[in-house]
């Protein structure tokens, strides 16, 4: 997502990338499930909703090392992830 891009589709695509990044590591995925209280079934049912995708980025924002590592993996800035969360929350 380019720095000035703030449309909902681009934000959702970025958040789905963040979700994939979270779930790629079993310890991080377990922490995500434990902290959010979401079940694997709920995750499958909610994965495409803006509120859920915003919550994924919020999870990363609550642990800055993960936010930075995810941004690096997705080749974006942490600010772009944060901006995507705000777009998804609208």
Secondary structure, 3 states (H helix, E strand, C coil): CCCCCCCHHHHHHHHHHHHHHHHCCHHHHHHHHHHHCCCHHHHHHHCCCHHHHHHHHHHHHCCHHHHHHHHHHHCCCHHHHHHHHHHHHC
